[in-house]
């Protein structure tokens, strides 16, 4: 319930704020794709998360990449880009296809791919800033390590149904965080003189 409330608040902020406030044209469909992906990921649940409590793991989400009072738009966009890209590649695997309903999984993949296209476009527009390469490189490395830990976990658990359920919840959490971050940047930009 808290996840749904957070997503709805984020959607309101992103829709109500001018779309150009990040210095790029991130279409409203980006937010809608994100919401649709979250809904589909929720529908992909095959097991109760409570039945998989013993399989839970802390994947050490790289909070340092997303924490701070003044979020830089290049860093936020690069974090979100890498997060969506890594989730997309993880869900492209044959192992993911075996774990979940193929139709739902295909819809999530399509939505993530559309989000990647939007983010690619924004990063190109923001790429003229000096710090973008450094911000992107650091964020990219941290997100790759985070998703590598997820991949190793799946391998260790031999792609069990509970392991994929834990990963599904973790992907939902990380995608929710990245969308919320985008909303925070817009709020900060609107609040600054």
C-alpha positions in Angstrom: 0.0 0.0 0.0 2.8 2.4 0.8 4.5 1.6 -2.5 1.3 2.4 -4.4 0.8 5.7 -2.5 4.5 6.7 -3.2 4.0 5.9 -6.9 0.8 7.9 -7.1 2.4 10.9 -5.4 5.3 10.7 -7.8 3.0 10.5 -10.8 1.2 13.6 -9.6 4.4 15.6 -9.2 5.8 14.4 -12.6 2.6 15.2 -14.4 1.9 18.5 -12.8 5.4 19.9 -13.2 6.7 21.3 -16.5 8.2 18.5 -18.5 11.3 20.6 -19.5 12.4 21.3 -16.0 15.1 18.7 -16.1 16.6 20.4 -19.2 15.4 17.7 -21.5 12.1 16.6 -22.9 11.1 13.5 -20.8 7.7 12.7 -22.2 4.7 12.1 -19.9 4.6 8.6 -21.4 7.8 7.9 -19.4 6.0 8.2 -16.2 3.0 6.2 -17.5 5.4 3.5 -18.7 7.0 3.4 -15.2 3.6 3.1 -13.6 2.5 0.4 -16.0 5.8 -1.5 -15.4 5.1 -1.4 -11.7 1.6 -2.7 -12.1 2.8 -5.5 -14.4 5.6 -6.5 -12.0 3.0 -6.7 -9.3 0.9 -9.0 -11.4 3.9 -11.3 -12.1 3.8 -12.4 -8.5 3.6 -16.2 -8.3 4.3 -16.7 -4.7 3.5 -14.8 -1.6 6.5 -12.8 -0.5 5.8 -14.0 3.0 6.5 -17.6 1.9 10.0 -16.4 0.8 11.1 -14.5 3.9 13.9 -17.0 4.5 15.3 -16.2 1.0 15.4 -12.4 1.5 18.7 -10.7 0.9 20.2 -7.2 1.2 21.6 -6.5 -2.2 23.2 -3.3 -0.8 21.4 -0.7 -3.0 23.9 2.1 -3.7 22.2 4.8 -1.7 25.2 7.1 -2.0 24.3 7.5 -5.7 20.8 8.8 -4.9 21.1 10.4 -1.5 21.8 14.0 -0.8 19.9 17.3 -0.4 20.9 18.8 -3.7 20.4 16.1 -6.4 22.1 16.8 -9.7 19.9 16.2 -12.7 22.7 14.5 -14.6 23.4 12.1 -11.8 19.7 11.3 -11.3 19.1 10.7 -15.0 22.2 8.5 -15.2 21.2 6.5 -12.1 17.7 5.9 -13.5 19.1 5.0 -16.9 21.5 2.5 -15.5 18.9 1.0 -13.2 16.3 0.6 -16.0 18.9 -0.8 -18.3 20.2 -3.3 -15.8 16.6 -4.4 -14.9 15.8 -4.7 -18.6 18.9 -6.9 -19.3 18.1 -9.1 -16.2 14.6 -9.6 -17.4 15.8 -10.5 -20.9 17.5 -13.6 -19.7 16.1 -17.1 -20.5 16.0 -17.7 -16.7 13.6 -14.8 -16.3 11.4 -16.2 -19.1 11.3 -19.5 -17.3 10.3 -17.9 -13.9 7.4 -15.7 -15.0 4.4 -15.5 -17.4 5.9 -14.7 -20.8 3.1 -12.3 -21.8 3.5 -10.1 -18.7 7.2 -10.3 -18.9 7.2 -9.2 -22.6 5.0 -6.2 -21.6 7.4 -5.2 -18.8 10.4 -5.5 -21.2 8.6 -3.3 -23.8 7.9 -0.7 -21.1 11.5 -0.7 -19.8 12.8 -0.4 -23.4 10.6 2.6 -24.0 11.8 4.2 -20.7 15.4 3.6 -21.9 14.8 5.4 -25.1 13.4 8.4 -23.2 16.3 8.4 -20.8 18.9 8.0 -23.7 17.4 11.1 -25.3 17.6 13.1 -22.1 21.2 12.0 -21.4 22.2 13.1 -24.9 20.7 16.5 -24.2 22.3 16.7 -20.8 25.6 15.3 -22.1 27.0 18.8 -22.9 27.5 19.5 -19.2 31.1 18.9 -17.9 30.2 16.7 -15.0 27.9 14.3 -16.9 30.6 11.8 -17.9 31.9 11.6 -14.3 28.4 11.4 -12.8 27.3 8.8 -15.3 30.5 6.7 -14.9 30.2 6.5 -11.1 26.4 5.8 -11.2 26.8 3.2 -13.9 29.5 1.3 -12.0 27.5 1.3 -8.7 24.3 0.1 -10.4 26.2 -2.6 -12.3 27.7 -3.9 -9.1 24.2 -3.8 -7.5 22.7 -5.9 -10.3 25.7 -8.2 -10.3 24.9 -9.0 -6.7 21.3 -9.8 -7.8 22.6 -12.1 -10.6 25.0 -13.9 -8.2 22.1 -14.4 -5.8 19.9 -16.0 -8.4 22.8 -18.3 -9.4 23.4 -19.2 -5.8 19.8 -20.0 -5.3 19.7 -21.9 -8.6 16.9 -19.6 -10.0 14.4 -20.9 -7.4 10.9 -19.6 -7.5 11.5 -17.8 -4.2 14.7 -16.2 -5.4 12.9 -14.8 -8.4 10.2 -13.5 -6.1 12.8 -11.7 -4.0 14.3 -10.2 -7.1 10.9 -9.1 -8.5 10.2 -7.2 -5.2 13.8 -5.8 -5.3 13.3 -4.6 -8.9 10.0 -3.0 -8.0 11.7 -1.2 -5.1 14.6 0.1 -7.1 12.4 1.3 -10.0 10.1 3.0 -7.5 13.0 4.8 -5.9 14.4 6.0 -9.3 11.0 7.4 -10.2 10.6 9.1 -6.9 14.1 10.6 -7.3 13.1 12.1 -10.6 10.1 13.8 -8.9 12.4 15.1 -6.1 14.7 16.7 -8.7 11.7 18.4 -10.3 10.5 19.6 -6.9 13.9 21.0 -6.1 14.2 22.8 -9.5 10.7 24.3 -9.0 11.6 25.5 -5.5 15.0 27.1 -6.5 15.0 30.8 -7.5 
